[in-house]
Amino acid sequence: MIIKVSEMFSSIQGEGRFAGNPMLFIRLSGCTRKCWYCDTKYHIEGKEMDIKEIIKEIAKSKLLYVCWTGGEPLLQREAIREIRKWTSGYYHHLETNGDLLEKMDFNLFHYLAISPKEKKVAEKVAKMCLEFSPDIWDIKIVTDLKKEGIDMIPFATMLMALDTGEIKKDREIEQKVWQYCIEKNLRYSPRLQVTVWGLKKRGK
């Protein structure tokens, strides 16, 4: 079976509940959206690989956590499912926009970080998530608390500040989102990879 991969690299999870944990990241090609603020638009430059190669890379990494990211990984759900059969000793995480999310995915992955890009998707995944333990999922909304993501905040378990690429502006957004999370008792998601390596650094 073939899977289209943009990049694979060992790094530290920079976002969400598992921030700080070493992981093998497998970025798959293709997405259901074209978000203006996407910092991984290069995902379309992927190459086709046999899943046996991926299984070998997972074993070679010696890392316990595997993070499937994109793009939108669920476009290649069946290939991931096949890889999972041969890598059962690892913890598989998913980063998804939720467009293609199905109930079966909660059994396919050990943890799901769902970052919807429009309200109707946020509403759909929030209802779906209620059927599963809150230990295995989060709904992460990217927002500037002005325009981006504000209509999806009621569905969020965590917020992440929007990055614009302007350092001063981004710091102001981070501080506002930080304070809002305190007031609303929401988890704040950092972006450690941006703090350490900068917004445009690949493979980090």
N, CA, C and O atoms as a DFTB+ gen file, in Angstrom:
816 C
 N C O
     1  1       0.844      -1.201       0.000
     2  2       0.000       0.000       0.000
     3  2       0.875       1.246       0.000
     4  3       1.929       1.275       0.635
     5  1       0.437       2.262      -0.707
     6  2       1.208       3.489      -0.853
     7  2       0.586       4.611      -0.014
     8  3      -0.634       4.710       0.116
     9  1       1.454       5.444       0.545
    10  2       1.017       6.613       1.289
    11  2       1.853       7.806       0.828
    12  3       3.050       7.662       0.582
    13  1       1.238       8.972       0.710
    14  2       1.954      10.154       0.242
    15  2       2.385      11.002       1.437
    16  3       1.562      11.477       2.219
    17  1       3.701      11.176       1.551
    18  2       4.293      11.808       2.726
    19  2       5.011      13.088       2.333
    20  3       5.759      13.120       1.356
    21  1       4.778      14.137       3.099
    22  2       5.483      15.397       2.888
    23  2       6.844      15.377       3.578
    24  3       7.854      15.752       2.982
    25  1       6.867      14.936       4.840
    26  2       8.125      14.859       5.579
    27  2       7.938      13.998       6.817
    28  3       6.825      13.829       7.315
    29  1       9.048      13.458       7.302
    30  2       9.095      12.739       8.570
    31  2      10.288      13.266       9.350
    32  3      11.375      13.441       8.798
    33  1      10.078      13.520      10.641
    34  2      11.181      14.033      11.439
    35  2      10.912      13.792      12.921
    36  3       9.762      13.753      13.360
    37  1      11.977      13.634      13.671
    38  2      11.874      13.505      15.120
    39  2      12.000      14.895      15.726
    40  3      12.901      15.656      15.373
    41  1      11.095      15.221      16.638
    42  2      11.128      16.548      17.232
    43  2      10.400      16.514      18.577
    44  3      10.119      15.452      19.131
    45  1      10.106      17.716      19.078
    46  2       9.348      17.883      20.310
    47  2       7.960      18.392      19.940
    48  3       7.829      19.313      19.134
    49  1       6.939      17.803      20.518
    50  2       5.589      18.326      20.290
    51  2       5.512      19.729      20.879
    52  3       5.773      19.932      22.065
    53  1       5.155      20.687      20.043
    54  2       5.146      22.067      20.489
    55  2       3.796      22.581      20.910
    56  3       3.702      23.659      21.497
    57  1       2.728      21.825      20.620
    58  2       1.375      22.334      20.823
    59  2       0.540      21.385      21.668
    60  3       0.795      20.182      21.730
    61  1      -0.459      21.960      22.314
    62  2      -1.497      21.158      22.942
    63  2      -1.109      20.431      24.212
    64  3      -0.135      20.780      24.878
    65  1      -1.886      19.418      24.532
    66  2      -1.777      18.701      25.794
    67  2      -0.438      17.992      25.973
    68  3       0.032      17.826      27.098
    69  1       0.175      17.576      24.871
    70  2       1.420      16.812      24.954
    71  2       2.647      17.659      24.626
    72  3       3.702      17.120      24.294
    73  1       2.513      18.975      24.716
    74  2       3.644      19.871      24.446
    75  2       4.834      19.488      25.324
    76  3       4.695      19.281      26.530
    77  1       5.998      19.397      24.700
    78  2       7.212      19.034      25.411
    79  2       7.638      17.596      25.231
    80  3       8.764      17.240      25.578
    81  1       6.749      16.745      24.685
    82  2       7.059      15.323      24.508
    83  2       7.784      15.063      23.188
    84  3       7.357      15.562      22.147
    85  1       8.878      14.288      23.212
    86  2       9.529      13.883      21.962
    87  2       8.603      12.983      21.143
    88  3       7.946      12.097      21.689
    89  1       8.557      13.219      19.832
    90  2       7.682      12.441      18.954
    91  2       8.295      12.314      17.579
    92  3       9.131      13.120      17.171
    93  1       7.859      11.275      16.865
    94  2       8.125      11.173      15.436
    95  2       6.931      11.778      14.720
    96  3       5.801      11.317      14.881
    97  1       7.183      12.810      13.930
    98  2       6.108      13.460      13.172
    99  2       6.088      12.931      11.741
   100  3       7.115      12.882      11.064
   101  1       4.909      12.541      11.303
   102  2       4.724      12.108       9.922
   103  2       3.704      13.048       9.298
   104  3       2.506      12.970       9.570
   105  1       4.215      13.941       8.451
   106  2       3.348      14.923       7.809
   107  2       2.903      14.373       6.454
   108  3       3.727      14.128       5.573
   109  1       1.610      14.184       6.300
   110  2       1.077      13.641       5.065
   111  2       0.673      14.754       4.105
   112  3       0.347      15.866       4.520
   113  1       0.703      14.435       2.827
   114  2       0.354      15.411       1.793
   115  2      -1.154      15.466       1.579
   116  3      -1.869      14.485       1.786
   117  1      -1.611      16.631       1.164
   118  2      -3.021      16.808       0.853
   119  2      -3.806      17.384       2.007
   120  3      -3.525      17.094       3.170
   121  1      -4.797      18.206       1.680
   122  2      -5.648      18.804       2.704
   123  2      -7.022      19.075       2.113
   124  3      -7.203      19.095       0.895
   125  1      -7.972      19.280       2.993
   126  2      -9.337      19.611       2.575
   127  2      -9.536      21.125       2.496
   128  3     -10.582      21.601       2.054
   129  1      -8.506      21.885       2.937
   130  2      -8.641      23.335       3.005
   131  2      -7.377      24.050       2.541
   132  3      -6.326      23.442       2.339
   133  1      -7.521      25.363       2.379
   134  2      -6.384      26.218       2.045
   135  2      -6.431      27.441       2.955
   136  3      -6.775      28.535       2.508
   137  1      -6.090      27.261       4.219
   138  2      -6.161      28.342       5.199
   139  2      -5.066      29.363       4.949
   140  3      -3.918      28.992       4.700
   141  1      -5.403      30.637       5.012
   142  2      -4.439      31.692       4.703
   143  2      -3.275      31.716       5.693
   144  3      -2.167      32.120       5.342
   145  1      -3.528      31.280       6.935
   146  2      -2.487      31.333       7.965
   147  2      -1.721      30.011       8.112
   148  3      -0.906      29.872       9.024
   149  1      -1.969      29.057       7.241
   150  2      -1.283      27.762       7.318
   151  2       0.232      27.945       7.199
   152  3       0.711      28.622       6.289
   153  1       0.972      27.344       8.114
   154  2       2.429      27.462       8.074
   155  2       3.094      26.204       7.503
   156  3       4.312      26.047       7.587
   157  1       2.280      25.307       6.920
   158  2       2.843      24.095       6.316
   159  2       2.274      23.883       4.914
   160  3       1.948      22.758       4.535
   161  1       2.158      24.948       4.161
   162  2       1.613      24.849       2.802
   163  2       2.462      23.961       1.901
   164  3       1.998      23.494       0.861
   165  1       3.695      23.734       2.302
   166  2       4.590      22.877       1.531
   167  2       4.196      21.403       1.585
   168  3       4.828      20.575       0.929
   169  1       3.162      21.061       2.356
   170  2       2.752      19.651       2.470
   171  2       2.400      19.053       1.106
   172  3       2.445      17.835       0.932
   173  1       2.051      19.901       0.145
   174  2       1.669      19.397      -1.181
   175  2       2.866      18.805      -1.929
   176  3       2.690      18.130      -2.943
   177  1       4.070      19.051      -1.438
   178  2       5.287      18.593      -2.112
   179  2       5.676      17.172      -1.714
   180  3       6.859      16.830      -1.733
   181  1       4.720      16.358      -1.361
   182  2       5.024      15.030      -0.845
   183  2       5.472      14.026      -1.887
   184  3       5.382      14.269      -3.091
   185  1       5.960      12.885      -1.399
   186  2       6.359      11.784      -2.278
   187  2       5.657      10.508      -1.842
   188  3       5.359      10.322      -0.662
   189  1       5.401       9.648      -2.787
   190  2       4.730       8.389      -2.484
   191  2       5.716       7.393      -1.895
   192  3       6.827       7.226      -2.397
   193  1       5.294       6.740      -0.828
   194  2       6.139       5.765      -0.144
   195  2       5.325       4.515       0.160
   196  3       4.118       4.579       0.394
   197  1       6.012       3.380       0.151
   198  2       5.367       2.147       0.572
   199  2       5.211       2.184       2.083
   200  3       6.114       2.644       2.782
   201  1       4.087       1.710       2.599
   202  2       3.883       1.777       4.044
   203  2       4.930       0.969       4.815
   204  3       5.155       1.227       5.997
   205  1       5.568       0.000       4.164
   206  2       6.619      -0.769       4.828
   207  2       7.785       0.136       5.208
   208  3       8.441      -0.079       6.228
   209  1       8.041       1.152       4.379
   210  2       9.100       2.117       4.682
   211  2       8.749       2.927       5.926
   212  3       9.613       3.216       6.753
   213  1       7.485       3.288       6.051
   214  2       7.038       4.066       7.205
   215  2       7.169       3.241       8.483
   216  3       7.624       3.742       9.511
   217  1       6.769       1.979       8.408
   218  2       6.859       1.085       9.564
   219  2       8.305       0.959      10.030
   220  3       8.575       0.955      11.231
   221  1       9.236       0.857       9.080
   222  2      10.663       0.773       9.418
   223  2      11.146       2.058      10.079
   224  3      11.923       2.015      11.034
   225  1      10.688       3.203       9.572
   226  2      11.106       4.490      10.129
   227  2      10.580       4.675      11.550
   228  3      11.267       5.240      12.401
   229  1       9.377       4.205      11.803
   230  2       8.807       4.299      13.146
   231  2       9.654       3.488      14.125
   232  3       9.965       3.954      15.221
   233  1      10.021       2.279      13.724
   234  2      10.845       1.428      14.582
   235  2      12.232       2.022      14.779
   236  3      12.785       1.967      15.877
   237  1      12.790       2.587      13.720
   238  2      14.141       3.143      13.765
   239  2      14.224       4.377      14.655
   240  3      15.272       4.655      15.238
   241  1      13.121       5.117      14.762
   242  2      13.140       6.359      15.539
   243  2      13.318       6.115      17.034
   244  3      13.862       6.963      17.742
   245  1      12.861       4.959      17.518
   246  2      12.929       4.590      18.931
   247  2      12.121       5.536      19.828
   248  3      12.327       5.576      21.041
   249  1      11.210       6.288      19.227
   250  2      10.325       7.164      19.987
   251  2       8.983       6.474      20.185
   252  3       8.499       5.789      19.284
   253  1       8.384       6.645      21.340
   254  2       7.138       5.946      21.650
   255  2       5.918       6.619      21.031
   256  3       4.887       5.976      20.834
   257  1       6.031       7.920      20.721
   258  2       4.892       8.669      20.197
   259  2       5.060       8.958      18.709
   260  3       6.125       9.378      18.255
   261  1       3.992       8.725      17.970
   262  2       3.954       9.032      16.539
   263  2       2.814      10.013      16.316
   264  3       1.670       9.737      16.679
   265  1       3.125      11.158      15.721
   266  2       2.105      12.167      15.470
   267  2       1.828      12.272      13.978
   268  3       2.708      12.627      13.194
   269  1       0.607      11.962      13.598
   270  2       0.163      12.078      12.210
   271  2      -0.397      13.483      12.002
   272  3      -1.366      13.877      12.650
   273  1       0.213      14.222      11.106
   274  2      -0.177      15.605      10.895
   275  2      -0.220      15.908       9.404
   276  3      -0.028      15.012       8.582
   277  1      -0.467      17.142       9.057
   278  2      -0.599      17.464       7.632
   279  2      -0.404      18.929       7.353
   280  3       0.395      19.604       8.001
   281  1      -1.156      19.417       6.366
   282  2      -2.244      18.795       5.623
   283  2      -3.343      18.182       6.503
   284  3      -3.493      18.517       7.678
   285  1      -4.088      17.288       5.894
   286  2      -5.151      16.567       6.580
   287  2      -4.902      15.074       6.474
   288  3      -5.175      14.470       5.437
   289  1      -4.377      14.464       7.556
   290  2      -4.008      13.039       7.532
   291  2      -5.147      12.083       7.206
   292  3      -4.917      11.020       6.629
   293  1      -6.376      12.450       7.572
   294  2      -7.494      11.519       7.383
   295  2      -7.851      11.301       5.916
   296  3      -8.658      10.426       5.603
   297  1      -7.267      12.078       5.020
   298  2      -7.408      11.785       3.595
   299  2      -6.766      10.442       3.258
   300  3      -7.091       9.831       2.240
   301  1      -5.856       9.986       4.114
   302  2      -5.153       8.719       3.892
   303  2      -5.372       7.773       5.076
   304  3      -4.463       7.062       5.504
   305  1      -6.583       7.788       5.581
   306  2      -6.929       6.997       6.758
   307  2      -6.603       5.516       6.598
   308  3      -6.061       4.901       7.517
   309  1      -6.925       4.937       5.446
   310  2      -6.739       3.492       5.280
   311  2      -5.276       3.093       5.345
   312  3      -4.948       2.037       5.885
   313  1      -4.386       3.928       4.800
   314  2      -2.955       3.633       4.879
   315  2      -2.475       3.730       6.330
   316  3      -1.674       2.909       6.777
   317  1      -2.962       4.728       7.058
   318  2      -2.601       4.857       8.475
   319  2      -3.094       3.645       9.246
   320  3      -2.378       3.108      10.091
   321  1      -4.316       3.213       8.955
   322  2      -4.883       2.055       9.635
   323  2      -3.995       0.812       9.444
   324  3      -3.769       0.045      10.380
   325  1      -3.507       0.638       8.227
   326  2      -2.648      -0.518       7.944
   327  2      -1.324      -0.409       8.692
   328  3      -0.824      -1.405       9.214
   329  1      -0.758       0.785       8.746
   330  2       0.489       1.002       9.486
   331  2       0.285       0.725      10.976
   332  3       1.150       0.148      11.635
   333  1      -0.861       1.141      11.492
   334  2      -1.173       0.922      12.915
   335  2      -1.151      -0.553      13.288
   336  3      -0.762      -0.910      14.400
   337  1      -1.565      -1.405      12.365
   338  2      -1.598      -2.846      12.652
   339  2      -0.220      -3.383      12.996
   340  3      -0.088      -4.332      13.769
   341  1       0.814      -2.764      12.412
   342  2       2.177      -3.254      12.570
   343  2       3.002      -2.420      13.543
   344  3       4.199      -2.654      13.711
   345  1       2.361      -1.454      14.180
   346  2       3.072      -0.580      15.126
   347  2       2.235      -0.406      16.390
   348  3       2.067       0.707      16.889
   349  1       1.722      -1.499      16.889
   350  2       0.794      -1.445      18.026
   351  2       1.480      -1.056      19.330
   352  3       0.798      -0.687      20.287
   353  1       2.795      -1.126      19.398
   354  2       3.502      -0.779      20.623
   355  2       3.764       0.705      20.780
   356  3       4.414       1.125      21.737
   357  1       3.266       1.500      19.852
   358  2       3.504       2.944      19.869
   359  2       2.200       3.683      20.127
   360  3       1.112       3.156      19.892
   361  1       2.329       4.922      20.616
   362  2       1.163       5.774      20.833
   363  2       0.981       6.671      19.614
   364  3       1.849       7.482      19.291
   365  1      -0.142       6.516      18.953
   366  2      -0.395       7.252      17.715
   367  2      -1.338       8.429      17.977
   368  3      -2.465       8.256      18.440
   369  1      -0.844       9.624      17.667
   370  2      -1.633      10.844      17.836
   371  2      -2.032      11.379      16.467
   372  3      -1.340      11.163      15.472
   373  1      -3.162      12.081      16.438
   374  2      -3.662      12.664      15.199
   375  2      -3.861      14.165      15.367
   376  3      -4.419      14.619      16.365
   377  1      -3.397      14.931      14.377
   378  2      -3.718      16.352      14.284
   379  2      -4.587      16.529      13.047
   380  3      -4.144      16.275      11.926
   381  1      -5.832      16.968      13.256
   382  2      -6.804      17.014      12.167
   383  2      -7.657      18.269      12.244
   384  3      -7.852      18.831      13.322
   385  1      -8.165      18.706      11.100
   386  2      -9.096      19.843      11.111
   387  2     -10.542      19.388      11.359
   388  3     -11.444      20.213      11.499
   389  1     -10.747      18.076      11.409
   390  2     -12.054      17.536      11.752
   391  2     -13.020      17.374      10.589
   392  3     -14.102      16.811      10.761
   393  1     -12.649      17.858       9.407
   394  2     -13.557      17.779       8.255
   395  2     -13.989      16.346       7.960
   396  3     -15.147      16.096       7.624
   397  1     -13.064      15.417       8.086
   398  2     -13.324      14.022       7.715
   399  2     -13.447      13.109       8.932
   400  3     -13.499      11.887       8.790
   401  1     -13.494      13.689      10.108
   402  2     -13.490      12.899      11.341
   403  2     -14.717      12.000      11.439
   404  3     -15.844      12.427      11.184
   405  1     -14.473      10.742      11.817
   406  2     -15.538       9.777      12.043
   407  2     -15.328       9.102      13.393
   408  3     -14.233       9.157      13.953
   409  1     -16.354       8.476      13.908
   410  2     -16.264       7.839      15.220
   411  2     -15.177       6.767      15.258
   412  3     -14.550       6.550      16.295
   413  1     -14.956       6.103      14.133
   414  2     -13.943       5.050      14.084
   415  2     -12.550       5.572      14.405
   416  3     -11.690       4.820      14.866
   417  1     -12.328       6.867      14.161
   418  2     -10.997       7.435      14.369
   419  2     -10.613       7.490      15.838
   420  3      -9.427       7.521      16.167
   421  1     -11.595       7.501      16.720
   422  2     -11.298       7.524      18.144
   423  2     -10.745       6.177      18.620
   424  3     -10.147       6.094      19.693
   425  1     -10.939       5.154      17.845
   426  2     -10.354       3.849      18.141
   427  2      -9.046       3.626      17.386
   428  3      -8.261       2.745      17.736
   429  1      -8.823       4.418      16.365
   430  2      -7.618       4.278      15.553
   431  2      -6.424       4.987      16.191
   432  3      -5.282       4.554      16.044
   433  1      -6.704       6.090      16.907
   434  2      -5.643       6.893      17.508
   435  2      -5.775       6.928      19.025
   436  3      -6.871       6.823      19.575
   437  1      -4.625       7.080      19.689
   438  2      -4.638       7.162      21.150
   439  2      -5.026       8.551      21.637
   440  3      -5.516       8.705      22.756
   441  1      -4.808       9.563      20.801
   442  2      -5.153      10.937      21.149
   443  2      -5.423      11.714      19.865
   444  3      -4.730      11.541      18.862
   445  1      -6.444      12.576      19.912
   446  2      -6.820      13.369      18.740
   447  2      -6.826      14.852      19.105
   448  3      -7.545      15.272      20.012
   449  1      -6.036      15.626      18.405
   450  2      -6.050      17.085      18.532
   451  2      -6.820      17.614      17.331
   452  3      -6.327      17.593      16.204
   453  1      -8.026      18.085      17.585
   454  2      -8.929      18.490      16.512
   455  2      -8.982      20.013      16.457
   456  3      -9.332      20.668      17.439
   457  1      -8.634      20.567      15.302
   458  2      -8.597      22.016      15.154
   459  2      -9.493      22.437      13.989
   460  3      -9.009      22.676      12.882
   461  1     -10.792      22.527      14.241
   462  2     -11.748      22.862      13.167
   463  2     -11.539      24.276      12.644
   464  3     -11.050      25.158      13.349
   465  1     -11.926      24.464      11.375
   466  2     -11.712      25.749      10.715
   467  2     -13.009      26.495      10.419
   468  3     -12.977      27.599       9.874
   469  1     -14.145      25.905      10.771
   470  2     -15.412      26.622      10.647
   471  2     -16.408      26.076      11.671
   472  3     -16.272      24.953      12.157
   473  1     -17.407      26.893      11.984
   474  2     -18.307      26.598      13.089
   475  2     -19.068      25.286      12.911
   476  3     -19.220      24.531      13.871
   477  1     -19.547      25.005      11.705
   478  2     -20.355      23.791      11.531
   479  2     -19.530      22.536      11.773
   480  3     -20.064      21.524      12.227
   481  1     -18.233      22.589      11.477
   482  2     -17.353      21.446      11.746
   483  2     -17.095      21.343      13.248
   484  3     -17.110      20.248      13.809
   485  1     -16.860      22.479      13.894
   486  2     -16.646      22.490      15.347
   487  2     -17.846      21.902      16.075
   488  3     -17.697      21.136      17.027
   489  1     -19.033      22.268      15.618
   490  2     -20.270      21.767      16.216
   491  2     -20.386      20.254      16.034
   492  3     -20.759      19.533      16.960
   493  1     -20.065      19.790      14.839
   494  2     -20.155      18.364      14.531
   495  2     -19.190      17.547      15.383
   496  3     -19.578      16.541      15.976
   497  1     -17.934      17.981      15.444
   498  2     -16.937      17.196      16.177
   499  2     -17.168      17.277      17.681
   500  3     -16.871      16.326      18.403
   501  1     -17.694      18.399      18.158
   502  2     -17.967      18.526      19.591
   503  2     -19.005      17.504      20.033
   504  3     -18.863      16.895      21.093
   505  1     -20.031      17.313      19.240
   506  2     -21.057      16.314      19.548
   507  2     -20.470      14.906      19.504
   508  3     -20.776      14.064      20.348
   509  1     -19.627      14.668      18.514
   510  2     -19.005      13.358      18.372
   511  2     -18.090      13.054      19.552
   512  3     -18.076      11.936      20.067
   513  1     -17.331      14.052      19.973
   514  2     -16.358      13.865      21.050
   515  2     -17.009      13.487      22.373
   516  3     -16.410      12.781      23.183
   517  1     -18.231      13.955      22.594
   518  2     -18.915      13.701      23.856
   519  2     -19.134      12.215      24.118
   520  3     -19.372      11.814      25.257
   521  1     -19.056      11.403      23.078
   522  2     -19.249       9.963      23.230
   523  2     -17.977       9.245      23.685
   524  3     -17.989       8.041      23.939
   525  1     -16.877      10.003      23.783
   526  2     -15.594       9.392      24.105
   527  2     -14.934      10.094      25.290
   528  3     -15.258      11.239      25.606
   529  1     -14.022       9.404      25.929
   530  2     -13.350       9.952      27.105
   531  2     -12.626      11.253      26.767
   532  3     -11.928      11.321      25.755
   533  1     -12.779      12.283      27.592
   534  2     -12.074      13.551      27.346
   535  2     -10.560      13.422      27.479
   536  3      -9.829      14.357      27.151
   537  1     -10.084      12.273      27.955
   538  2      -8.645      12.043      28.059
   539  2      -7.991      11.825      26.704
   540  3      -6.771      11.934      26.582
   541  1      -8.799      11.515      25.672
   542  2      -8.188      11.149      24.394
   543  2      -8.418      12.177      23.283
   544  3      -8.067      11.923      22.130
   545  1      -8.998      13.325      23.613
   546  2      -9.234      14.315      22.556
   547  2      -9.215      15.732      23.107
   548  3      -9.445      15.961      24.295
   549  1      -8.939      16.670      22.224
   550  2      -9.077      18.094      22.504
   551  2      -9.592      18.785      21.254
   552  3      -9.294      18.373      20.133
   553  1     -10.359      19.828      21.458
   554  2     -10.746      20.706      20.355
   555  2      -9.968      22.007      20.534
   556  3     -10.233      22.791      21.445
   557  1      -9.025      22.209      19.665
   558  2      -8.085      23.336      19.761
   559  2      -8.472      24.399      18.732
   560  3      -8.444      24.149      17.527
   561  1      -8.828      25.566      19.214
   562  2      -9.243      26.645      18.327
   563  2      -8.144      27.696      18.228
   564  3      -7.654      28.203      19.237
   565  1      -7.774      28.010      17.006
   566  2      -6.795      29.070      16.739
   567  2      -7.553      30.387      16.637
   568  3      -8.500      30.505      15.859
   569  1      -7.137      31.372      17.419
   570  2      -7.906      32.619      17.460
   571  2      -7.039      33.833      17.767
   572  3      -5.971      33.725      18.370
   573  1      -7.529      34.990      17.334
   574  2      -6.926      36.266      17.731
   575  2      -7.873      37.034      18.636
   576  3      -7.595      38.172      19.014
   577  1      -9.011      36.401      18.990
   578  2     -10.057      36.973      19.844
   579  2     -10.705      38.217      19.236
   580  3     -11.421      38.944      19.925
   581  1     -10.458      38.459      17.964
   582  2     -11.108      39.564      17.276
   583  2     -11.991      39.055      16.142
   584  3     -13.181      39.361      16.076
   585  1     -11.391      38.282      15.263
   586  2     -12.100      37.794      14.091
   587  2     -11.912      36.288      13.910
   588  3     -12.884      35.543      13.789
   589  1     -10.676      35.855      13.892
   590  2     -10.365      34.451      13.595
   591  2     -10.803      33.530      14.728
   592  3     -10.363      33.680      15.868
   593  1     -11.677      32.574      14.401
   594  2     -12.040      31.511      15.334
   595  2     -12.998      31.860      16.448
   596  3     -13.333      30.989      17.250
   597  1     -13.456      33.097      16.535
   598  2     -14.246      33.489      17.705
   599  2     -15.594      32.768      17.795
   600  3     -16.106      32.548      18.893
   601  1     -16.170      32.400      16.649
   602  2     -17.462      31.718      16.676
   603  2     -17.337      30.253      17.078
   604  3     -18.347      29.584      17.299
   605  1     -16.101      29.744      17.176
   606  2     -15.888      28.344      17.550
   607  2     -15.411      28.184      18.986
   608  3     -15.308      27.062      19.481
   609  1     -15.120      29.290      19.659
   610  2     -14.609      29.229      21.029
   611  2     -15.531      28.461      21.974
   612  3     -15.023      27.761      22.850
   613  1     -16.868      28.551      21.847
   614  2     -17.734      27.788      22.753
   615  2     -17.517      26.269      22.695
   616  3     -17.915      25.558      23.618
   617  1     -16.901      25.774      21.639
   618  2     -16.676      24.333      21.489
   619  2     -15.269      23.914      21.917
   620  3     -14.950      22.725      21.912
   621  1     -14.430      24.876      22.285
   622  2     -13.015      24.612      22.527
   623  2     -12.738      24.015      23.901
   624  3     -13.400      24.344      24.885
   625  1     -11.746      23.131      23.944
   626  2     -11.152      22.716      25.220
   627  2      -9.822      23.428      25.418
   628  3      -9.293      23.463      26.529
   629  1      -9.282      23.996      24.346
   630  2      -8.058      24.785      24.445
   631  2      -8.017      25.811      23.324
   632  3      -8.622      25.627      22.267
   633  1      -7.297      26.888      23.574
   634  2      -7.119      27.940      22.585
   635  2      -5.640      28.098      22.254
   636  3      -4.768      27.932      23.107
   637  1      -5.386      28.423      20.995
   638  2      -4.024      28.713      20.561
   639  2      -4.024      30.049      19.842
   640  3      -4.872      30.298      18.985
   641  1      -3.083      30.903      20.185
   642  2      -3.029      32.240      19.606
   643  2      -2.644      32.176      18.137
   644  3      -1.745      31.430      17.748
   645  1      -3.334      32.967      17.330
   646  2      -3.037      33.067      15.907
   647  2      -1.667      33.694      15.700
   648  3      -1.336      34.697      16.332
   649  1      -0.866      33.101      14.811
   650  2       0.427      33.669      14.426
   651  2       0.267      34.420      13.116
   652  3      -0.239      33.866      12.140
   653  1       0.691      35.668      13.085
   654  2       0.614      36.477      11.869
   655  2       1.971      36.675      11.217
   656  3       2.059      37.109      10.069
   657  1       3.033      36.356      11.956
   658  2       4.374      36.596      11.443
   659  2       4.942      37.941      11.868
   660  3       6.112      38.231      11.619
   661  1       4.118      38.762      12.510
   662  2       4.563      40.049      13.036
   663  2       4.791      39.902      14.535
   664  3       3.838      39.724      15.294
   665  1       6.044      39.974      14.964
   666  2       6.416      39.632      16.334
   667  2       5.637      40.422      17.386
   668  3       5.087      39.835      18.318
   669  1       5.587      41.734      17.246
   670  2       4.908      42.562      18.239
   671  2       3.417      42.243      18.292
   672  3       2.840      42.100      19.370
   673  1       2.806      42.135      17.121
   674  2       1.378      41.826      17.050
   675  2       1.080      40.454      17.638
   676  3       0.106      40.284      18.371
   677  1       1.924      39.477      17.315
   678  2       1.709      38.122      17.803
   679  2       1.827      38.048      19.318
   680  3       1.070      37.324      19.965
   681  1       2.767      38.788      19.885
   682  2       2.906      38.795      21.340
   683  2       1.657      39.363      22.011
   684  3       1.230      38.862      23.052
   685  1       1.075      40.394      21.428
   686  2      -0.155      40.975      21.962
   687  2      -1.306      39.976      21.910
   688  3      -2.087      39.859      22.854
   689  1      -1.397      39.255      20.787
   690  2      -2.444      38.235      20.650
   691  2      -2.244      37.128      21.678
   692  3      -3.204      36.694      22.316
   693  1      -1.017      36.673      21.842
   694  2      -0.710      35.620      22.817
   695  2      -1.126      36.036      24.226
   696  3      -1.711      35.244      24.966
   697  1      -0.828      37.259      24.588
   698  2      -1.153      37.731      25.930
   699  2      -2.660      37.827      26.140
   700  3      -3.164      37.500      27.214
   701  1      -3.376      38.276      25.113
   702  2      -4.833      38.366      25.212
   703  2      -5.462      36.974      25.333
   704  3      -6.360      36.755      26.145
   705  1      -4.973      36.035      24.507
   706  2      -5.508      34.668      24.561
   707  2      -5.161      34.018      25.897
   708  3      -5.982      33.302      26.469
   709  1      -3.964      34.261      26.390
   710  2      -3.518      33.754      27.693
   711  2      -4.482      34.199      28.788
   712  3      -4.958      33.386      29.580
   713  1      -4.761      35.497      28.823
   714  2      -5.633      36.055      29.843
   715  2      -7.055      35.525      29.701
   716  3      -7.720      35.235      30.696
   717  1      -7.514      35.399      28.468
   718  2      -8.863      34.882      28.211
   719  2      -8.995      33.453      28.740
   720  3     -10.020      33.097      29.320
   721  1      -7.966      32.640      28.542
   722  2      -7.992      31.249      29.020
   723  2      -8.094      31.189      30.542
   724  3      -8.757      30.309      31.090
   725  1      -7.438      32.124      31.221
   726  2      -7.553      32.178      32.680
   727  2      -8.986      32.504      33.073
   728  3      -9.568      31.859      33.945
   729  1      -9.542      33.511      32.419
   730  2     -10.897      33.958      32.753
   731  2     -11.951      32.899      32.468
   732  3     -12.933      32.783      33.202
   733  1     -11.751      32.120      31.399
   734  2     -12.752      31.143      30.969
   735  2     -12.412      29.703      31.353
   736  3     -13.114      28.764      30.980
   737  1     -11.315      29.550      32.111
   738  2     -10.900      28.214      32.556
   739  2     -10.675      27.263      31.384
   740  3     -11.158      26.131      31.392
   741  1      -9.936      27.734      30.372
   742  2      -9.579      26.937      29.204
   743  2      -8.080      26.687      29.185
   744  3      -7.296      27.493      29.685
   745  1      -7.694      25.562      28.602
   746  2      -6.273      25.278      28.442
   747  2      -5.685      26.186      27.362
   748  3      -6.312      26.423      26.329
   749  1      -4.488      26.684      27.610
   750  2      -3.768      27.506      26.624
   751  2      -2.750      26.627      25.918
   752  3      -1.952      25.949      26.565
   753  1      -2.776      26.639      24.602
   754  2      -1.804      25.857      23.833
   755  2      -0.665      26.744      23.355
   756  3      -0.901      27.727      22.652
   757  1       0.565      26.413      23.724
   758  2       1.709      27.151      23.210
   759  2       2.029      26.714      21.785
   760  3       1.363      25.832      21.242
   761  1       3.031      27.316      21.186
   762  2       3.604      26.831      19.927
   763  2       5.110      26.852      20.136
   764  3       5.803      27.743      19.645
   765  1       5.606      25.867      20.866
   766  2       7.001      25.842      21.266
   767  2       7.945      25.807      20.076
   768  3       9.044      26.358      20.132
   769  1       7.514      25.157      18.993
   770  2       8.369      25.075      17.821
   771  2       8.602      26.453      17.201
   772  3       9.663      26.712      16.634
   773  1       7.611      27.328      17.312
   774  2       7.759      28.694      16.799
   775  2       8.649      29.508      17.732
   776  3       9.488      30.289      17.283
   777  1       8.454      29.314      19.041
   778  2       9.284      30.015      20.025
   779  2      10.763      29.686      19.838
   780  3      11.614      30.571      19.923
   781  1      11.065      28.420      19.584
   782  2      12.453      27.974      19.507
   783  2      13.049      28.161      18.114
   784  3      14.197      28.587      17.984
   785  1      12.270      27.843      17.060
   786  2      12.825      27.778      15.709
   787  2      12.294      28.858      14.760
   788  3      12.866      29.070      13.691
   789  1      11.222      29.533      15.135
   790  2      10.657      30.535      14.243
   791  2       9.513      29.963      13.431
   792  3       9.361      28.746      13.328
   793  1       8.715      30.834      12.861
   794  2       7.459      30.440      12.215
   795  2       7.648      29.595      10.960
   796  3       6.827      28.719      10.690
   797  1       8.696      29.829      10.191
   798  2       8.833      29.181       8.893
   799  2       9.803      27.999       8.851
   800  3      10.119      27.500       7.771
   801  1      10.272      27.553       9.999
   802  2      11.262      26.478      10.039
   803  2      10.608      25.120       9.815
   804  3       9.731      24.710      10.575
   805  1      11.043      24.425       8.764
   806  2      10.496      23.098       8.445
   807  2      11.154      22.043       9.320
   808  3      12.257      22.227       9.836
   809  1      10.433      20.918       9.472
   810  2      11.010      19.771      10.172
   811  2      11.272      20.005      11.634
   812  3      12.113      19.325      12.222
   813  1      10.573      20.954      12.247
   814  2      10.747      21.225      13.658
   815  2       9.410      21.159      14.391
   816  3       9.361      21.363      15.604
